[in-house]
Amino acid sequence: KQMVGRAGRAGLDDTGDSILILKDKDVRQMMEILQGPFSSCQSSLLSDGGKSFRRFLLSLIGLKVATSDTSLHSIISKTLWHLQCCQSDVSFESEIRANLQLLLKSGFIRRRAQTDGGISLSSSAMTATTGAAADAESQSLVLPPSLSGLGASAAATLTDSVPDNSSIAATAGAGTAGYDYRATTLGMATMRGSLDVSVAPIAYRDMLRSLRTISLSTDLHLLYLVTPVTETVNLEPDWMIYLKEVTKLQTEEAHVASLLGVTDAHLTQRATGRCAQSDKSASQEMVYRRFYLTLMLYHLLKERSVWDVATAFSCSRGFVQNLMTSAASFASCLLHFTEGLKELRYVHLLLPDLVRRLSFAVRSELLPLMEIPGIRQGRARQLHAAGYTSMQEVARTSVANLMTRLTPISKKQAMQILSAAKIALQEKVESLREEADELLAATQASNG
């Protein structure tokens, strides 16, 4: 079966014929489609509160496709959204200004005023949009409210040594001709990590705070940092189950809960209905909901089945599977997000192993075996129990040894495992050899 698409030969025919063969019961519905009005196509740029639009603006500025008011207006005027604005009462220019201002306040971009003679670089004319004058020598940093109190390192990342939320006024006697925009380090990191512009500041704040008190005696704290913030929307935990799970935590695990502000007392009040949601701030309420999801992921990383976790938390298996997929994706995004942020370099070093574990839902010691094509959790556990700890060890063994140590297993299955391990190992060797050759060539070129 093939859906009707382009008819005729591409580049040769202006028209073509498409033949639909329908069942009798579908004829009426198809005629309604063919003879009915066209469905209205609506732009989704502002359908999610403007998050997609702000991401679009950040991408244009970060990739330097458009870095001025004029070029931004020129590109956006060619979108479907602009066409819809022209047919409604929505102000095209005011929406652009409002969303650019939100990007400025969040620390994703910075701007400099353009003058008739170009961009004004006069630091003595800087004026913060909040109304406070910025000292020309110290260039004091203005952090967005959600990120205040994070220290000078965070400030440097947000501003790249140029005050965000600031407009650089035109020098005396010159006329202002719009702004020139640049993405900050945080903005570039957000693009690199493909993070939502509403999520990036929260992730950045949480990881910075964790540097002072992070607990690595268990996976729980690091797992909380990669638990998707978006999954907490419309989530209502089963507070009685939540309380039972927290009370079963070991000492090191309970310490993580206390670091995050999750207490038995509050959970008891919620479970017994003696405490309303309004008794906690919105940010702390999100912490509670996010940690609830973290506990689910924690059980999965301990190799409990999706069915067991779904039963334990009284939710559907689909919800647990979706959470696992979202967490693996979010962890991968954070890995790229932290790559260029010097103050988060130590968090960055901790993420690769966790990304792989979330992708396979296994313990760390099983990851090398999961690199063998076709090997899944059950077989990886069998191999590890039989004494194999890496792909190299499997590739060096024989079919007879595999059949002996992995009983019951057929000769065909043993040959498949051995062949897959050898091929994967050979590909890995070739990749490393190519990398070594490139480094050697670069070294010789620099010395020559």
Secondary structure by P-SEA (a helix, b strand, c coil): cccccccccccccccbbbbbbbcccaaaaaaaaaaccccbbbbccccccaaaaaaaaaaaaaacccccaaaaaaaaaacaaaaaaaaccccaaaaaaaaaaaaaaaccbbbbbbcccccccccccccccccccccccccbbbbccccccccaaaaaaaccccccccccccccccccccbbbbbcaaaaaaaaaccccccaaaaaaaaaaaccccccccaaaaaaaacccccccccccaaaaaaaaaaaccaaaaaaaaaacccaaaaaaaaacccccccccaaaaaaaaaaaaaaaaaaaaacccaaaaaaaacccaaaaaaaaaaaaaaaaaaaaaacccccaaaaaaacaaaaaaaacccccccccccccccccaaaaaaaaaaccccaaaaaaccaaaaaaaaccccaaaaaaaaaaaaaaaaaaaaaaaaaaaaaaaaaaaaac
